[in-house]
Amino acid sequence: MRIAINLLLFILPFVLYVGWLHLKEQSPFLKEHWERRPVVWLGLVGILLGGGYFLYHVAYQVRDPNVIYIPARVENGVFQPARMEPRSRAPQQ
């Protein structure tokens, strides 16, 4: 889910630029509107938005001391994905 949000935040400036060109009644499909300068600025803004969301998520994620991380593993030929479990239910390693 975080990857999808980061991708959407990166694409958002480009979508807004296309909308702005459309409101100005200019075709967003013309090469002159996609020169190097606007694309670089749109990319930088997208990177800043994605990075800002990442920092927000890191700063405000839940850090419960009663929860333990169980890494992904293969048991009896079946892949078990990584998960978080309460410390009392977590398997002993």
N, C-alpha and C positions, 0 to 999 in steps of 0.2 A: 504494500500500500504506500509506503514512504517513497518508493522508487517512482510510482505512478504520479504522486503529488509533485515530486521534484521535476519530473518530465513535463508535467502540465505547467509548472511555474516557469520552466525554461522556455516553453513554447508561447506562453502568454504574451510577451512583448511583440513577437512576430504576428500573432493574431490581432493584437491591438493596432499594429502598424497597417495591416491589411484593411482593417475596419476604418482607420483614419484615411487611408487612400481612397477607400470606397466613398466615404462621406465627402471628400474633396472632389468627387466625381472624376477620379483618375483611375486608370486601370492598374490593379496590383500585379498584372501579368506582364507589364512592360519591363524590360531589362534595366532601363534608366532609373527605376525606383529601387532596384536591388543592387546598387553599386556597393563597393567595398565599405565605405564609411557607415551607411546606416546599418548594414548587416553586422559590422563589428560592434557598434553601439547596442544593437538589439541583443546580440549574443552576450555582451558584458552585463547588461541589465538582467538577462535571464539567468546568468551564472550567479549574480548577486542575490536574486530572488531565491534560487535554489539553495544557495549557501546560507542565506538568512533563515530559511525554513529548517535546514539541517541544524544550525546552531540553536534555534528555538526548541527543536525536538530534543536535542541533547540536554539542554538546560532544564527542561520541564518533564523529562520522562520519569516514570514512577520508579523509585529505588526503595523497594520494600525489603527490609532486612530478613523477613521471614520467608522469603522466596529464594529458591536456588535454581540456577541454570543447569539444565540437563542437555548436553551436546547431542548432536545427531549421531546415530550409530546404526549398525546393521545387526539385527538379532534374528537368528535362525533364517537367514536369507531375506528378511523383510526389513526395509528401510524404515527407521523410526526417526521422524524429524525432530529438530531441536525444540525444546519447550521450557517453560518456566513452571515450576510446581512448588506448592507449599513445602517448607523444610521438613515437616513431619511425614509427608507422603513420599518424599524423594527417595529413590532407591540408593542403597549404600554402594559406594564404589570402592 
